[in-house]
């Protein structure tokens, strides 16, 4: 109940006239779409659904909101960017990664607020390289997000753990437990999570952690918690979570 009407957010991309009338009291620090622009969108949608030429065939248009379409809605991830990232990961190609970074930075300018910002560099204030911490030490502070087994695949979950262990960083099991067979090899996650559902939590699980995270609140879906639909609960996932295959889980 406390989330209803709390306005624990800030309006982004809406003009003052919309915020003042429809979201009264909400913080808004940048401008954006106004009522006139919303009306033009509705007018355009109506024209598509009811064209002036009634004999023409009405086609459902995909403007790229969900799927990438050339000339459609801009997305941070693009086919060419993902292709270069895959080549870089599979072949350790520095050139492919640089191209992926270039394409992503270009898209960043189109789809995020941070993409509108520019750094001001002052060469006279640069730090000598011998005073910069070695990369081998920096990566030891890296940690993955808490993504549970089931929300991502077994392969992805284990790959993240392997990567962090190779770097000296830490991977996080999320709230879905971990296969005990991973405790003794490079697939072990250093951070073990305990959520309200306590899926997969045993004394053996907790003893094989360097850090324990106990979730006090669920931020993704307030009041409901993380959900894994039944069709995703395979025999392997159910075994690790100590639940029943095919039965949905809510923490």
C-alpha positions as CSV (number, residue, x, y, z in Angstrom):
1,X,0.0,0.0,0.0
2,X,2.8,2.4,0.8
3,X,3.9,2.4,-2.9
4,X,0.5,3.7,-4.1
5,X,0.6,7.4,-4.7
6,X,4.1,7.7,-3.1
7,X,5.5,9.3,-6.2
8,X,8.9,7.8,-5.5
9,X,10.0,8.6,-9.0
10,X,10.7,11.5,-11.3
11,X,9.0,12.4,-14.6
12,X,11.4,12.2,-17.6
13,X,10.5,13.4,-21.1
14,X,7.2,15.0,-20.2
15,X,6.4,18.8,-20.5
16,X,5.3,20.7,-17.4
17,X,1.8,21.0,-18.7
18,X,1.3,17.2,-18.6
19,X,3.0,16.7,-15.3
20,X,1.1,19.5,-13.5
21,X,-2.3,18.2,-14.8
22,X,-1.8,14.4,-14.7
23,X,1.0,13.8,-12.2
24,X,0.6,16.7,-9.8
25,X,3.4,17.0,-7.4
26,X,5.8,14.8,-9.3
27,X,9.4,16.1,-9.7
28,X,10.3,17.0,-13.2
29,X,13.6,18.6,-14.2
30,X,13.6,18.3,-18.0
31,X,11.0,19.0,-20.6
32,X,9.7,16.8,-23.3
33,X,6.4,15.7,-24.9
34,X,3.5,18.0,-24.5
35,X,-0.3,17.6,-25.2
36,X,0.1,18.9,-28.7
37,X,2.7,16.1,-29.5
38,X,0.4,13.5,-27.9
39,X,-2.5,14.6,-30.0
40,X,-0.4,14.4,-33.2
41,X,0.5,10.9,-32.3
42,X,-3.1,9.9,-31.8
43,X,-4.0,11.6,-35.1
44,X,-1.3,9.7,-36.9
45,X,-2.4,6.4,-35.4
46,X,-6.0,7.1,-36.4
47,X,-5.0,7.9,-39.9
48,X,-3.2,4.5,-40.1
49,X,-6.2,2.6,-38.8
50,X,-8.7,4.6,-40.9
51,X,-7.0,5.8,-44.1
52,X,-8.6,8.3,-46.4
53,X,-8.5,5.8,-49.2
54,X,-11.0,3.2,-47.9
55,X,-10.0,0.8,-50.7
56,X,-6.5,0.4,-49.5
57,X,-5.4,-2.6,-47.5
58,X,-4.7,-1.8,-43.9
59,X,-1.4,-3.3,-42.8
60,X,-0.3,-3.6,-39.1
61,X,2.8,-1.6,-38.9
62,X,5.8,-2.5,-36.7
63,X,7.6,0.7,-35.7
64,X,10.3,-1.1,-33.8
65,X,9.1,-0.5,-30.3
66,X,9.8,-4.2,-29.3
67,X,11.7,-5.6,-32.3
68,X,14.6,-3.7,-34.1
69,X,13.4,-2.2,-37.4
70,X,15.6,-0.2,-39.7
71,X,14.4,3.4,-39.5
72,X,12.1,2.6,-36.6
73,X,12.5,3.3,-32.8
74,X,16.1,3.7,-31.7
75,X,17.5,0.9,-29.5
76,X,20.8,0.8,-27.5
77,X,21.4,-2.7,-28.9
78,X,21.6,-3.0,-32.7
79,X,22.1,-6.1,-34.9
80,X,25.5,-4.7,-36.1
81,X,26.5,-4.0,-32.5
82,X,25.6,-7.4,-31.3
83,X,27.4,-9.1,-34.2
84,X,30.6,-7.3,-33.3
85,X,30.2,-8.1,-29.6
86,X,29.8,-11.8,-30.5
87,X,32.9,-11.8,-32.7
88,X,34.9,-10.0,-30.0
89,X,33.8,-12.6,-27.4
90,X,34.5,-15.6,-29.6
91,X,37.7,-14.5,-31.1
92,X,39.1,-12.1,-28.5
93,X,39.2,-9.5,-31.3
94,X,40.1,-6.0,-30.0
95,X,39.0,-4.4,-33.3
96,X,35.6,-6.0,-33.2
97,X,35.1,-4.8,-29.6
98,X,36.2,-1.2,-30.6
99,X,33.6,-1.3,-33.3
100,X,30.9,-2.6,-30.9
101,X,31.8,0.2,-28.5
102,X,31.7,2.9,-31.2
103,X,28.2,1.7,-32.4
104,X,26.9,1.6,-28.8
105,X,28.2,5.0,-28.0
106,X,26.5,6.4,-31.1
107,X,23.2,4.8,-30.1
108,X,23.7,6.0,-26.5
109,X,23.3,9.6,-27.8
110,X,19.9,8.7,-29.2
111,X,18.3,6.8,-26.4
112,X,19.6,7.9,-23.0
113,X,20.0,11.1,-21.0
114,X,23.6,10.4,-20.2
115,X,24.2,10.2,-24.0
116,X,23.5,13.9,-24.2
117,X,26.4,14.7,-21.8
118,X,30.0,15.4,-22.8
119,X,33.1,15.1,-20.7
120,X,35.3,18.2,-20.5
121,X,38.9,17.0,-20.4
122,X,41.7,19.2,-19.0
123,X,45.1,17.6,-20.0
124,X,46.9,19.6,-17.4
125,X,45.0,17.8,-14.6
126,X,45.6,14.3,-15.9
127,X,46.8,11.6,-13.5
128,X,50.2,10.0,-14.4
129,X,49.8,6.3,-15.3
130,X,52.1,5.2,-12.6
131,X,49.7,6.6,-10.0
132,X,46.7,4.7,-11.5
133,X,45.7,1.4,-9.9
134,X,46.5,-1.6,-12.0
135,X,43.6,-3.1,-13.9
136,X,44.2,-6.5,-12.2
137,X,43.4,-4.9,-8.9
138,X,40.4,-2.8,-10.2
139,X,38.6,-5.9,-11.6
140,X,38.7,-7.6,-8.2
141,X,36.0,-5.2,-7.1
142,X,33.7,-6.2,-9.9
143,X,30.5,-8.0,-9.0
144,X,27.6,-9.2,-11.2
145,X,24.0,-8.4,-10.6
146,X,21.8,-10.9,-8.6
147,X,20.2,-12.9,-11.4
148,X,18.8,-16.2,-10.3
149,X,19.1,-19.6,-12.0
150,X,15.8,-19.7,-14.0
151,X,15.6,-16.1,-14.7
152,X,18.6,-16.7,-16.9
153,X,19.8,-20.1,-18.3
154,X,22.1,-22.5,-16.5
155,X,24.8,-21.7,-19.1
156,X,24.6,-18.0,-18.6
157,X,24.5,-18.3,-14.8
158,X,27.6,-20.5,-14.7
159,X,29.4,-18.4,-17.3
160,X,29.1,-15.3,-15.2
161,X,30.5,-17.2,-12.2
162,X,33.4,-18.5,-14.2
163,X,34.2,-15.0,-15.5
164,X,34.1,-13.4,-12.1
165,X,36.3,-16.1,-10.6
166,X,38.8,-15.7,-13.4
167,X,39.0,-11.9,-12.7
168,X,39.0,-12.3,-8.9
169,X,35.6,-10.6,-8.7
170,X,32.4,-11.9,-7.3
171,X,29.2,-13.4,-8.9
172,X,25.9,-13.4,-7.2
173,X,23.5,-16.5,-7.2
174,X,20.4,-14.4,-7.1
175,X,17.5,-15.9,-5.1
176,X,17.3,-19.2,-7.0
177,X,19.9,-21.3,-5.2
178,X,23.0,-23.0,-6.7
179,X,23.9,-26.5,-7.8
180,X,26.0,-28.0,-5.0
181,X,28.3,-29.5,-7.6
182,X,29.5,-26.0,-8.4
183,X,30.8,-25.3,-4.9
184,X,34.1,-27.0,-5.5
185,X,35.0,-25.7,-9.0
186,X,35.2,-22.4,-10.9
187,X,31.4,-22.2,-11.2
188,X,31.0,-21.3,-7.6
189,X,29.3,-17.9,-6.9
190,X,30.9,-16.0,-4.0
191,X,27.7,-14.1,-3.1
192,X,24.8,-16.2,-2.0
193,X,21.3,-14.6,-1.7
194,X,18.5,-15.4,0.7
195,X,15.1,-14.0,-0.3
196,X,11.7,-14.3,1.4
197,X,10.9,-17.5,-0.6
198,X,14.2,-19.0,0.6
199,X,14.4,-21.1,-2.6
200,X,17.4,-23.4,-2.5
201,X,18.7,-22.1,0.8
202,X,20.4,-24.8,2.9
203,X,23.2,-24.8,5.5
204,X,25.5,-26.3,2.8
205,X,24.5,-23.4,0.4
206,X,25.2,-20.7,3.0
207,X,28.5,-22.3,4.2
208,X,29.9,-22.1,0.6
209,X,29.7,-18.4,0.4
210,X,32.0,-15.5,0.9
211,X,29.2,-13.1,1.4
212,X,25.5,-13.6,2.2
213,X,22.8,-11.1,1.0
214,X,19.5,-11.2,2.8
215,X,16.8,-9.4,0.7
216,X,14.7,-7.1,2.9
217,X,12.5,-5.8,0.1
218,X,11.7,-6.4,-3.6
219,X,12.3,-3.4,-5.8
220,X,11.4,-4.8,-9.2
221,X,7.7,-5.5,-8.4
222,X,6.8,-3.9,-5.1
223,X,4.6,-6.1,-2.9
224,X,4.9,-9.1,-5.1
225,X,8.5,-10.1,-5.4
226,X,10.4,-12.0,-8.1
227,X,8.3,-14.4,-10.1
228,X,9.3,-17.5,-12.1
229,X,6.4,-18.9,-14.1
230,X,5.7,-22.6,-14.0
231,X,6.9,-23.4,-17.5
232,X,10.4,-22.2,-16.6
233,X,10.6,-24.4,-13.5
234,X,12.4,-27.4,-15.1
235,X,13.5,-30.5,-13.1
236,X,17.0,-29.1,-12.7
237,X,15.7,-25.7,-11.4
238,X,13.2,-27.4,-9.1
239,X,15.9,-29.7,-7.7
240,X,18.1,-26.7,-6.8
241,X,15.2,-24.7,-5.4
242,X,13.7,-27.7,-3.6
243,X,10.4,-27.2,-5.3
244,X,8.1,-29.0,-7.8
245,X,8.7,-28.9,-11.6
246,X,6.1,-26.9,-13.5
247,X,4.8,-25.0,-10.4
248,X,5.3,-21.2,-10.5
249,X,7.3,-19.5,-7.8
250,X,6.9,-16.1,-6.2
251,X,9.3,-14.9,-3.5
